[in-house]
């Protein structure tokens, strides 16, 4: 195998780089829709596998918990052993998990399959972004980051669409089978098209630090996911959050003693990296809340099935794709700070417009504010991610991107937990269950979908109307809070993020790194 070194922008003109980007896009699409594809299949799987509610939660959450817990050490592994090598390894692990899921015939195997897929996804997500500085010059990198970000976000609504279609035509294991050809194509393309980049000086893999990171983040994410369901005062939730705080504190204390730590806090001392990471994380907070409240509204209130719900979330992706395509020239003209701030203001406007949704608004109004939200999200997150990557030396791209993606994932989980709790509180407070037996009232208070089921079973159309009104009210509160969060973030970015001058911009360009091709 011939060894080459990336030395100048001339190496960024290899025409294969766009084919390599296509391989990364396919990989990110698979990761994105595997976040949501299981949700539409859970009722079918629960019936055929005789799964309890708790077992269904584990089938859904195993992927997310493992995924978030391992992204930080995964970035370090890429720095040390080669980003292409570990990216291919991650895709291979994801392939194995998909095979297990395809052949599974009980709940425990499905949970194992989802956890194995989470391990693979944790390697793929940060490293797919970490290889971009080696493939693209700074000018093109914004476009590349936008395309990869759009692919990742597009996967979320594709999950219900793909899952709904597969369940209409095949058995539930097909939601795992669909991954196999796409991942195989991704492995082949990465093997032949991606250059290999490493950081020979990266720290050795510290088993104790890796265990503390995985256990701490895993406990944190699991506690956050369970909080809206069990309540923030539940002993399990408190135990998980307390354990996470102790484990992560132990990790920080351990990492401060070593010269090249796995959790490199010095990266957060880079103002550009820190502020862009905060901006991207808060955007994910808002977007995660929006994606959480929207499907029940489309399904229960407007009456669409899972496949139709996925289709009706596509305006969000349309706005995002427009922004991903247009971000590069706009950033070149106005600078990253102005574009990120402007995107956040647009996102805030869309959320506050959406907060005015009523039971009688109809889908047209929803499509309007969803399109605006997608554009705001794209113009905010694409330059924020690109600027954060550009602030990293290329040899630290793996660990830095791992930190960035981990913080983003935690921000998204917190968004779902906090905004989900807010929605639940408003919904229960506004729902009229006075005429129902205690058991039925509790069930109706669980969700708007459950309320519709109870209303149909007992012949109470008034309950369904009350549930729709209560849910829309709660959704409006969540969107209003999301809009305020986006607006505050816009002000922080405008006030604190520096616009680099020509010299600083040159310093942000990727630096030479050892590469093997």
C-alpha positions, 0 to 999 in steps of 0.5 A: 500500500502506497503511503502519501502525505496530504500537504496542500490544497492540490490534494483536495482536488481528487475527483474521487472525493465526491464519490467518497462523500456519497459513501458517507452520505449513505452511511449517515442515512442508515444511522439516521433512519435507524434512530426512528425506524423501530418506533413504527414497528414496535406495536407489531413486534410487541404483539409477535414477541409478547414484549412488555412496555419495559422491553419495548423501551429497551428495544428502542433505547438500546441503540441510542444509549450505546450510540451516545455513550461510545462516540467519544472513545470512538473518535479517539480510536479513529485518531490512533488506529486510522479513521478509514480503518475504524469507519469501516470497522464501525460499518462492519459492526453495524452490519453484524447487528443488522444481521442479528436483528434480521434473524432475531426471534425473541426480545433479548436478541432484538435488544442485543442487535440494537446495542451492537448497531449502536456500537457501530453507529458510535464509530461511524458518526464522528469519523464520517465528519472527521475525515472531511478535512482530509477530503475537502479544502476549507471552501468546499468543506462547508458544502460537504458538512452541509450534505452530510448533516442533511443526510443525517437529519433526513434519516429521522423522517425516513425512518417511519416512511421506510419502516411503514412501507416495509411493514406493509409488504414484509415481516418486521425483520425487514427493518433490519434487513434493509441496512445490509445492502446499504452498509455493504456499499458503504464499506466497499466505497470507504475501502477504495475511496477514502484516504487513511489519516491518523494521529501518531501522537494520539494517547493510548486507549485508556481502558479505565477512562473508556469504561468511565466515559461509556458508563457515565454517558450511558447512565446520563442518556438513559436517565434522561430518556426515562425521566419523562416516562417515570418522572424526574423524582423516580429512584431509577432516574435519580440513581442513573443521573447521580451515578452519571455525575460520579462517573463523569467526575471521576473521568475528569479527575483521571484525565487531568493527571495525564499529558494526552487525555482522552477527554481533551478539555483543552479543545473546549479552551478553543473559543471557536470550537466551544461556541460553535459546539454550543450553538450546534448543541442548542440547535439539536435541543430545539430540533429534537424537541420539535421532532418529538412533538410533531409525530403524535400531532400528525398521527393522532390529531390530524389522523395520518398513519405512520407512513403518511406522518413520515411523508408530511415531515419532509418539508422540514428536510426540504428547508434543510436541503436548501440551506445545506446547498446555499450555506457555503456562498452565504457564509463566504459573503456574510461570515459564519457568525452572521449566518449562524445567528440568522439561521437561529433567528429563522428557527426561532421565528418558525418555532414561534409561528408553529406555537400558534397551531390550533386543532383546526389549523390543518396540515398546510400551516404545519408544512409552512412553518416546518419548511421555515424551521428546516431552513433555519436549522440548516443555516445554523447547524451547517456553518456551526459544525463546519467552523467547529471542525475548522477550529481543530487541527486535522490530526485531532479531528477524530477526538474533537469530532467525537467530543462535538457529536457526543455533546450534540447527542446529549443536547438532543436527549436533554431536549427530548426529556425536558420538552417532553416533560413540559408537553406531558405536564400541559397535556395532563393539566388540560385533558378533561378526564372527569367522567372516566374511571381512574384506570382509563383516566390514567391511560388517557393521560399517558398520550394523545394516542392512548386517549383516542384509543380509550375514546374509541373503545368507550364511545366518548368523542368528547374525550378525543376532542379534549385530548386533541385540544390539550395536546395542541396546547402543550405542543404550542408551549413546547414550540414557544420555549424552543423558539425562545431558546433559539433566539437566546442562542442567536444573541449569544453567538452574535455577541461572543463568536469572533469572525476570523480575519484572513490570518486566523482563517488561514490558521483554521485550514487543515494542516498536514497529516500522515495519510495512507492511501 
